[in-house]
Amino acid sequence: MNELTISKENSYLSPVVNVTTALTRYQDMKDFIEKVLHPGVDFGTIPGTNTKAVLLKPGAEKLAAFFGLTVTYEIIEKVTDWTGKEHGEPFFYYHYKTKLLRQGLVAGEGEGSCNSWETKYRYRKSERVCPACGAEAIIKGKAEYGGGWICFNKKGGCGAKYKEDDPAITSQPAGKVPNPDVADVVNTVQKMAQKRSLVAAVLNATNASDWFTQDVEDYVTDASFTEVKTVDLKPRQDEPAKQETKTGNKRPLAPDKLKAYMAKKAEGATPATDEVIADVVEALTGFVKPESINAVIKFLYGAKSLDDLTPEQFSALHAWLGLKDGIIEPLALDEIGSIISNPF
């Protein structure tokens, strides 16, 4: 086993391995990431950002196993105020340290914490519910069609209409509201703290920071309770970008070409079914913040929101996103990121 040595003559630190061994280790790491870790499962990136790929829990666990590391968790601090007596409302906090052991010796450590006052746990997004069918599909009716409220069938509603001042609708809270069931996320908060400490420890122990970051590993859409499904948006530096030629143009398309491309796809397209529309809405809201979705829709079709799109435009969106198991294909994500990151 190599050990750190200090020359008594010159008092300088000497490497514990030679350059050849270091290069071999680096290549092994690179091969493991490319051949074993899977985008969207073990790591991912966030649309519209230029950060490194984000290491996720499954990827961290695989890296720990690859290096023969045993994972141990230590609770540093926790607060479980179930009644809210100490904080004015229920509050839960967990702080963990993860130690990675190899042959009984500590090879790396990392700490992580999580608490129930983080936005995604403290609040939830409340949607108005249709009194007739119970669907969360109530939207504001257009003034030219009489205004009021509509249970929008494109969102799974029944089409029922309500007056502007109908208390059955106006009395319902909408938007970001306090989460009435904070106790339901206690286990999630605890697991998130463990995950954050694990990812930090693995990055430290395996020197994986050349490839991955942790900063946005639990990025979520505002007031959402589910983590965003992530997909690798960029090729590795040593790989050529993959191109697609669905329409004779290489993708990802520049925003101006994408706009024309999407308009053409909507022309004469078969109207999307309610199921297809629901798939598009679910995929976009799972990957992109609401305000960014509106920016994309406005740029592509001049519409204010998804509610204003025609069935033909939804059909074009579905084809463009290339949905597979609810996941948007990387080329479309790259194009979405270009629209979001550039004002038009």
Secondary structure, DSSP 8 states (H G I E B T S, - for coil): ----EE-TTT--EE-SS-HHHHHHHHHHHHHHHHHT--BTTTEEB-TT----EEE-HHHHHHHHHHTT-EEEEEEEEEEEESS-TTTSS-EEEEEEEEEEEETTEEEEEEEEEEETTSHHHHEEEE----TTT--S-EEE--GGGT-SEEE-GGGT----EE-TT-HHHHTS--EEEE-TTGGGGHHHHHHHHHHHHHHHHHHHHHTGGGTEE-TTTT---TT-SS----B--S--TTS----B-SSSS-BS--HHHHHHHHHHHHTT-----HHHHHHHHHHHHHHS-HHHHHHHHHHHHS-SSGGG--HHHHHHHHHHHT-BTTB--HHHHHHHHHHHHS--
